[in-house]
Amino acid sequence: MMYLSLTIVPLMVGIVTPLVFGLLRKSNLKKEVKMNKQDFIMCYSLTWAWVSLFTSIGLILILVLLNIFDEVRLGVNILVIPFIVLFLFGVYAFIREKIVVKEDTITVTPIFGKTRSYTFFEIKKLQEVTWSNGTTSYKVCKDKKLFSVSNSVPGYNLFMERIREMNIKIESALDQTQNKKSKNKNRL
């Protein structure tokens, strides 16, 4: 029983995550078709918030049941509690974070901090970041990073289309690594 309790959390995460990614990509494409190119909102689907909430509740129930019906060691509780906190933080993050585009104004509400507004004319470049799960995000930069945009959010394609229309430079991950290598060679 002890080994079963140690494998429940990774199994739940491993099963739930791919299913949610597949569902979100399909629903994002459907939502984007209905959006207006000039005025749209980019925010995570509430599916993420619901999955995080139900996963947290499931982990809490599993933890309580294991503590009632099995002699669970303190280590199991210490391993599971950070996942519960992480999923609950995910609920907050998915509800709070959004990007609103109205004509040439971009209003960004980050997870932490104040809401800020930018224009497309302020953006100098985008830096590509590729994640191991296949997600691509872009750091939107002026002189420093202003905000990030991910391809897992509805409205991403519309945003990138507007960026291309404005002829804003897009640095791929490969370009960035080559630039770093050339800078390091120049230092030597």
Phi and psi in degrees as GROMACS dihedral restraints (atoms count N, CA, C in turn):
[ dihedral_restraints ]
;  ai    aj    ak    al  type     phi  dphi    fc
    3     4     5     6     1   -63.7    20    10
    4     5     6     7     1   -42.1    20    10
    6     7     8     9     1   -67.7    20    10
    7     8     9    10     1   -35.4    20    10
    9    10    11    12     1   -62.2    20    10
   10    11    12    13     1   -43.0    20    10
   12    13    14    15     1   -66.5    20    10
   13    14    15    16     1   -29.1    20    10
   15    16    17    18     1   -76.0    20    10
   16    17    18    19     1   -23.0    20    10
   18    19    20    21     1   -97.9    20    10
   19    20    21    22     1    -6.8    20    10
   21    22    23    24     1   -63.6    20    10
   22    23    24    25     1   -47.2    20    10
   24    25    26    27     1   -62.5    20    10
   25    26    27    28     1   -52.2    20    10
   27    28    29    30     1   -61.3    20    10
   28    29    30    31     1   -35.9    20    10
   30    31    32    33     1   -64.8    20    10
   31    32    33    34     1   -43.4    20    10
   33    34    35    36     1   -62.1    20    10
   34    35    36    37     1   -44.8    20    10
   36    37    38    39     1   -65.3    20    10
   37    38    39    40     1   -42.9    20    10
   39    40    41    42     1   -67.1    20    10
   40    41    42    43     1   -30.7    20    10
   42    43    44    45     1   -84.3    20    10
   43    44    45    46     1   -42.6    20    10
   45    46    47    48     1   -71.6    20    10
   46    47    48    49     1   -41.8    20    10
   48    49    50    51     1   -59.9    20    10
   49    50    51    52     1   -51.6    20    10
   51    52    53    54     1   -62.4    20    10
   52    53    54    55     1   -36.9    20    10
   54    55    56    57     1   -62.5    20    10
   55    56    57    58     1   -44.0    20    10
   57    58    59    60     1   -67.0    20    10
   58    59    60    61     1   -42.4    20    10
   60    61    62    63     1   -58.6    20    10
   61    62    63    64     1   -43.5    20    10
   63    64    65    66     1   -63.8    20    10
   64    65    66    67     1   -45.0    20    10
   66    67    68    69     1   -63.4    20    10
   67    68    69    70     1   -41.0    20    10
   69    70    71    72     1   -67.0    20    10
   70    71    72    73     1   -42.0    20    10
   72    73    74    75     1   -62.4    20    10
   73    74    75    76     1   -40.0    20    10
   75    76    77    78     1   -66.9    20    10
   76    77    78    79     1   -45.4    20    10
   78    79    80    81     1   -68.4    20    10
   79    80    81    82     1   -32.2    20    10
   81    82    83    84     1   -64.1    20    10
   82    83    84    85     1   -42.4    20    10
   84    85    86    87     1   -63.9    20    10
   85    86    87    88     1   -38.8    20    10
   87    88    89    90     1   -65.4    20    10
   88    89    90    91     1   -40.2    20    10
   90    91    92    93     1   -68.1    20    10
   91    92    93    94     1   -38.2    20    10
   93    94    95    96     1   -64.7    20    10
   94    95    96    97     1   -33.6    20    10
   96    97    98    99     1   -61.8    20    10
   97    98    99   100     1   -33.8    20    10
   99   100   101   102     1   -84.0    20    10
  100   101   102   103     1    -9.9    20    10
  102   103   104   105     1   -80.5    20    10
  103   104   105   106     1   152.0    20    10
  105   106   107   108     1   -87.2    20    10
  106   107   108   109     1   138.6    20    10
  108   109   110   111     1   -66.9    20    10
  109   110   111   112     1   -28.7    20    10
  111   112   113   114     1   -88.3    20    10
  112   113   114   115     1   -34.9    20    10
  114   115   116   117     1  -129.8    20    10
  115   116   117   118     1   113.8    20    10
  117   118   119   120     1  -154.2    20    10
  118   119   120   121     1   163.3    20    10
  120   121   122   123     1  -119.4    20    10
  121   122   123   124     1   130.0    20    10
  123   124   125   126     1  -107.4    20    10
  124   125   126   127     1   110.8    20    10
  126   127   128   129     1  -147.8    20    10
  127   128   129   130     1   157.4    20    10
  129   130   131   132     1   -65.8    20    10
  130   131   132   133     1   146.8    20    10
  132   133   134   135     1   -65.0    20    10
  133   134   135   136     1   145.3    20    10
  135   136   137   138     1   -67.0    20    10
  136   137   138   139     1    -9.5    20    10
  138   139   140   141     1   -57.7    20    10
  139   140   141   142     1   -40.8    20    10
  141   142   143   144     1   -60.4    20    10
  142   143   144   145     1   -44.8    20    10
  144   145   146   147     1   -63.3    20    10
  145   146   147   148     1   -43.3    20    10
  147   148   149   150     1   -65.1    20    10
  148   149   150   151     1   -42.6    20    10
  150   151   152   153     1   -61.9    20    10
  151   152   153   154     1   -44.8    20    10
  153   154   155   156     1   -62.6    20    10
  154   155   156   157     1   -42.0    20    10
  156   157   158   159     1   -65.2    20    10
  157   158   159   160     1   -48.3    20    10
  159   160   161   162     1   -68.6    20    10
  160   161   162   163     1   -33.2    20    10
  162   163   164   165     1   -66.1    20    10
  163   164   165   166     1   -41.0    20    10
  165   166   167   168     1   -62.0    20    10
  166   167   168   169     1   -45.7    20    10
  168   169   170   171     1   -62.9    20    10
  169   170   171   172     1   -42.0    20    10
  171   172   173   174     1   -61.8    20    10
  172   173   174   175     1   -43.4    20    10
  174   175   176   177     1   -65.6    20    10
  175   176   177   178     1   -38.7    20    10
  177   178   179   180     1   -63.7    20    10
  178   179   180   181     1   -44.6    20    10
  180   181   182   183     1   -62.2    20    10
  181   182   183   184     1   -44.2    20    10
  183   184   185   186     1   -60.9    20    10
  184   185   186   187     1   -44.0    20    10
  186   187   188   189     1   -63.2    20    10
  187   188   189   190     1   -43.9    20    10
  189   190   191   192     1   -64.5    20    10
  190   191   192   193     1   -46.3    20    10
  192   193   194   195     1   -63.4    20    10
  193   194   195   196     1   -40.4    20    10
  195   196   197   198     1   -65.1    20    10
  196   197   198   199     1   -36.7    20    10
  198   199   200   201     1   -71.7    20    10
  199   200   201   202     1   -29.1    20    10
  201   202   203   204     1   -79.3    20    10
  202   203   204   205     1   -48.7    20    10
  204   205   206   207     1   -97.4    20    10
  205   206   207   208     1    -5.0    20    10
  207   208   209   210     1  -142.5    20    10
  208   209   210   211     1   148.7    20    10
  210   211   212   213     1   -81.5    20    10
  211   212   213   214     1    93.9    20    10
  213   214   215   216     1   -92.1    20    10
  214   215   216   217     1   136.5    20    10
  216   217   218   219     1   -75.7    20    10
  217   218   219   220     1   161.0    20    10
  219   220   221   222     1   -61.2    20    10
  220   221   222   223     1   -31.6    20    10
  222   223   224   225     1   -60.6    20    10
  223   224   225   226     1   -37.3    20    10
  225   226   227   228     1   -65.1    20    10
  226   227   228   229     1   -44.0    20    10
  228   229   230   231     1   -61.1    20    10
  229   230   231   232     1   -41.3    20    10
  231   232   233   234     1   -67.1    20    10
  232   233   234   235     1   -33.3    20    10
  234   235   236   237     1   -72.3    20    10
  235   236   237   238     1   -36.8    20    10
  237   238   239   240     1   -82.2    20    10
  238   239   240   241     1   -36.5    20    10
  240   241   242   243     1   -58.2    20    10
  241   242   243   244     1   -42.3    20    10
  243   244   245   246     1   -60.9    20    10
  244   245   246   247     1   -34.5    20    10
  246   247   248   249     1   -65.3    20    10
  247   248   249   250     1   -40.5    20    10
  249   250   251   252     1   -62.5    20    10
  250   251   252   253     1   -46.1    20    10
  252   253   254   255     1   -62.4    20    10
  253   254   255   256     1   -41.6    20    10
  255   256   257   258     1   -62.1    20    10
  256   257   258   259     1   -44.4    20    10
  258   259   260   261     1   -66.1    20    10
  259   260   261   262     1   -39.3    20    10
  261   262   263   264     1   -66.6    20    10
  262   263   264   265     1   -36.5    20    10
  264   265   266   267     1   -63.7    20    10
  265   266   267   268     1   -36.1    20    10
  267   268   269   270     1   -60.5    20    10
  268   269   270   271     1   -38.7    20    10
  270   271   272   273     1   -59.9    20    10
  271   272   273   274     1   -47.3    20    10
  273   274   275   276     1   -61.6    20    10
  274   275   276   277     1   -45.2    20    10
  276   277   278   279     1   -64.5    20    10
  277   278   279   280     1   -42.6    20    10
  279   280   281   282     1   -69.4    20    10
  280   281   282   283     1   -29.6    20    10
  282   283   284   285     1   -78.9    20    10
  283   284   285   286     1   -37.4    20    10
  285   286   287   288     1   -80.8    20    10
  286   287   288   289     1   -45.7    20    10
  288   289   290   291     1   -75.8    20    10
  289   290   291   292     1   127.0    20    10
  291   292   293   294     1  -160.3    20    10
  292   293   294   295     1   158.9    20    10
  294   295   296   297     1  -127.9    20    10
  295   296   297   298     1   124.4    20    10
  297   298   299   300     1  -110.9    20    10
  298   299   300   301     1   125.9    20    10
  300   301   302   303     1  -111.7    20    10
  301   302   303   304     1   120.1    20    10
  303   304   305   306     1  -127.5    20    10
  304   305   306   307     1   108.4    20    10
  306   307   308   309     1    54.6    20    10
  307   308   309   310     1  -107.6    20    10
  309   310   311   312     1  -103.9    20    10
  310   311   312   313     1     4.8    20    10
  312   313   314   315     1  -103.7    20    10
  313   314   315   316     1   134.0    20    10
  315   316   317   318     1  -115.9    20    10
  316   317   318   319     1   119.7    20    10
  318   319   320   321     1  -108.8    20    10
  319   320   321   322     1   121.0    20    10
  321   322   323   324     1  -111.2    20    10
  322   323   324   325     1   125.7    20    10
  324   325   326   327     1  -111.0    20    10
  325   326   327   328     1   102.3    20    10
  327   328   329   330     1   -78.9    20    10
  328   329   330   331     1   172.3    20    10
  330   331   332   333     1   -61.8    20    10
  331   332   333   334     1   -45.1    20    10
  333   334   335   336     1  -119.8    20    10
  334   335   336   337     1   146.1    20    10
  336   337   338   339     1   102.2    20    10
  337   338   339   340     1  -176.8    20    10
  339   340   341   342     1   -86.0    20    10
  340   341   342   343     1   158.4    20    10
  342   343   344   345     1   -73.7    20    10
  343   344   345   346     1   132.5    20    10
  345   346   347   348     1  -126.7    20    10
  346   347   348   349     1   151.7    20    10
  348   349   350   351     1  -118.3    20    10
  349   350   351   352     1   140.6    20    10
  351   352   353   354     1  -135.0    20    10
  352   353   354   355     1   165.7    20    10
  354   355   356   357     1  -113.5    20    10
  355   356   357   358     1   161.8    20    10
  357   358   359   360     1   -63.8    20    10
  358   359   360   361     1   -25.9    20    10
  360   361   362   363     1   -72.3    20    10
  361   362   363   364     1   -21.8    20    10
  363   364   365   366     1   -76.6    20    10
  364   365   366   367     1   -22.5    20    10
  366   367   368   369     1   -75.4    20    10
  367   368   369   370     1   123.7    20    10
  369   370   371   372     1   -92.4    20    10
  370   371   372   373     1   -40.5    20    10
  372   373   374   375     1  -159.8    20    10
  373   374   375   376     1   165.9    20    10
  375   376   377   378     1  -121.9    20    10
  376   377   378   379     1   135.8    20    10
  378   379   380   381     1  -111.1    20    10
  379   380   381   382     1   124.7    20    10
  381   382   383   384     1   -77.7    20    10
  382   383   384   385     1   137.9    20    10
  384   385   386   387     1  -129.0    20    10
  385   386   387   388     1   122.0    20    10
  387   388   389   390     1  -107.3    20    10
  388   389   390   391     1   128.8    20    10
  390   391   392   393     1   -98.3    20    10
  391   392   393   394     1   159.3    20    10
  393   394   395   396     1   -67.1    20    10
  394   395   396   397     1   -21.6    20    10
  396   397   398   399     1   -86.2    20    10
  397   398   399   400     1     7.4    20    10
  399   400   401   402     1    95.1    20    10
  400   401   402   403     1    -4.2    20    10
  402   403   404   405     1   -80.1    20    10
  403   404   405   406     1   138.5    20    10
  405   406   407   408     1  -116.1    20    10
  406   407   408   409     1   134.2    20    10
  408   409   410   411     1  -129.2    20    10
  409   410   411   412     1   161.5    20    10
  411   412   413   414     1  -125.8    20    10
  412   413   414   415     1   133.1    20    10
  414   415   416   417     1   -85.7    20    10
  415   416   417   418     1   120.0    20    10
  417   418   419   420     1   -89.9    20    10
  418   419   420   421     1   119.4    20    10
  420   421   422   423     1  -121.8    20    10
  421   422   423   424     1   147.0    20    10
  423   424   425   426     1  -106.9    20    10
  424   425   426   427     1   -94.3    20    10
  426   427   428   429     1   -95.5    20    10
  427   428   429   430     1   -28.2    20    10
  429   430   431   432     1  -132.5    20    10
  430   431   432   433     1   175.7    20    10
  432   433   434   435     1   -66.9    20    10
  433   434   435   436     1   129.3    20    10
  435   436   437   438     1   -93.9    20    10
  436   437   438   439     1   -48.6    20    10
  438   439   440   441     1  -166.0    20    10
  439   440   441   442     1   175.0    20    10
  441   442   443   444     1  -120.6    20    10
  442   443   444   445     1   151.0    20    10
  444   445   446   447     1  -128.5    20    10
  445   446   447   448     1   132.3    20    10
  447   448   449   450     1  -112.6    20    10
  448   449   450   451     1   150.9    20    10
  450   451   452   453     1   -78.7    20    10
  451   452   453   454     1     0.6    20    10
  453   454   455   456     1   -93.7    20    10
  454   455   456   457     1     9.6    20    10
  456   457   458   459     1  -111.7    20    10
  457   458   459   460     1   135.0    20    10
  459   460   461   462     1   -61.0    20    10
  460   461   462   463     1   136.6    20    10
  462   463   464   465     1   101.3    20    10
  463   464   465   466     1    -7.9    20    10
  465   466   467   468     1   -59.0    20    10
  466   467   468   469     1   -47.3    20    10
  468   469   470   471     1   -64.5    20    10
  469   470   471   472     1   -37.4    20    10
  471   472   473   474     1   -65.4    20    10
  472   473   474   475     1   -41.0    20    10
  474   475   476   477     1   -62.9    20    10
  475   476   477   478     1   -46.4    20    10
  477   478   479   480     1   -65.4    20    10
  478   479   480   481     1   -34.0    20    10
  480   481   482   483     1   -63.8    20    10
  481   482   483   484     1   -41.8    20    10
  483   484   485   486     1   -65.3    20    10
  484   485   486   487     1   -38.9    20    10
  486   487   488   489     1   -62.3    20    10
  487   488   489   490     1   -44.4    20    10
  489   490   491   492     1   -65.9    20    10
  490   491   492   493     1   -36.6    20    10
  492   493   494   495     1   -63.4    20    10
  493   494   495   496     1   -33.6    20    10
  495   496   497   498     1   -83.2    20    10
  496   497   498   499     1    -0.7    20    10
  498   499   500   501     1    56.7    20    10
  499   500   501   502     1    42.8    20    10
  501   502   503   504     1   -85.2    20    10
  502   503   504   505     1   136.3    20    10
  504   505   506   507     1   -65.6    20    10
  505   506   507   508     1   133.1    20    10
  507   508   509   510     1  -117.8    20    10
  508   509   510   511     1   113.7    20    10
  510   511   512   513     1   -91.2    20    10
  511   512   513   514     1   123.1    20    10
  513   514   515   516     1   -78.7    20    10
  514   515   516   517     1   164.7    20    10
  516   517   518   519     1   -62.2    20    10
  517   518   519   520     1   -35.3    20    10
  519   520   521   522     1   -64.6    20    10
  520   521   522   523     1   -42.8    20    10
  522   523   524   525     1   -60.1    20    10
  523   524   525   526     1   -41.2    20    10
  525   526   527   528     1   -64.5    20    10
  526   527   528   529     1   -41.4    20    10
  528   529   530   531     1   -68.8    20    10
  529   530   531   532     1   -36.9    20    10
  531   532   533   534     1   -67.1    20    10
  532   533   534   535     1   -37.7    20    10
  534   535   536   537     1   -64.4    20    10
  535   536   537   538     1   -39.9    20    10
  537   538   539   540     1   -65.4    20    10
  538   539   540   541     1   -40.9    20    10
  540   541   542   543     1   -64.7    20    10
  541   542   543   544     1   -41.4    20    10
  543   544   545   546     1   -68.4    20    10
  544   545   546   547     1   -34.3    20    10
  546   547   548   549     1   -66.5    20    10
  547   548   549   550     1   -40.5    20    10
  549   550   551   552     1   -66.0    20    10
  550   551   552   553     1   -36.9    20    10
  552   553   554   555     1   -66.9    20    10
  553   554   555   556     1   -37.4    20    10
  555   556   557   558     1   -67.1    20    10
  556   557   558   559     1   -29.2    20    10
  558   559   560   561     1   -69.5    20    10
  559   560   561   562     1   -33.7    20    10
